[in-house]
């Protein structure tokens, strides 16, 4: 599983899939971004904030969709390997 910020997706944003699941993931990303101000760190928020600061032309929604993809990949990896989330190991990769 790659956690680096240089990951480039070959796809594009679509509206396929479960509508409710997409809404839940979008809310999860907004909650992750808002709780970072209280000191709750994770690599998804680090990536989100970095993209938000580096690109003024991209919309916040596009960056949130990218963060949703990153969250799904992280959750999938953690479930398959039966691992708990650890910020130190996730941010080093």
N, C-alpha and C positions, 0 to 999 in steps of 0.2 A: 504494500500500500504506500503510495507516495503522498506526502504531506507538503511538499515544497510549493512555493507560490508561483512557480514557473509552469504549472500544469496548464495546458491549452486544450480545450475541448474541441473536438472535430464537429460537434453538432451545433444546433441552434435552439433557441427557445421555442417550445411548442406548447400547445394547450391540450396535449394528449394526456390520458391518465385520469385518475380520480380527482374530481374538482375539490372535494372536501379535504383530501390528503394534501393537495397543493396549498390550500388555505391554511391548514394546520402547520405545514412546514414554513410558510411565509410568516405566520405569527410566531413560530419558534425562533426564527432568525431575528425578528424584531425584538423579541424578549432577550435573546442572547446579546444583541447590541445594546439594549438599554441596561442590562444588569452589569455590563462591563464597567460602568461608572461607579459601581459599588465595590469593585475589586474582584469580581468573579472572572478570572481569566480563562480563556480557551483559545485554541489555535484558529478556530473558525472566526471568532470576533477579530483576532489579529489580522487575518486575511481580509475580512470585510472592511475594517478601518483603513488598512493599507490601500486597498483598491479605491475606496471612497476619497482618500486624500490625494492619490496620484492622478485620478482622472476626473476632471471637472465636467467633461462632456458627456460621460456615461450617466444614465439615470440611476437613481438609488434602487429602483426596482430591478434593473438588469443585474446590478451587483448582488442584490438579495437573492436572485435566482441562482447565480453562481455559488453563493454561500449555501443555498439549499442543496445543491448538488454535492458540495463538499461535506455537508452534514450527513447526507444519505450515504455517501461512500464511507465516512468514518463509522457510522452506526453499523453498516453492513460488515465492515471489517471486524469491528469489536464483537458483534454477535457470532460471526463465524468462528472466531478464535477464542471466544469465551474470555474476553479481557475487559477490565474496567478502564474507564478513561483516566488518563494521567496527563496533566498539562505538560510536565517536564519532558516526558518521552515523546509526546505528540508534537511539541514545538521544536524539538531537535531534528526531526526528520524532514 
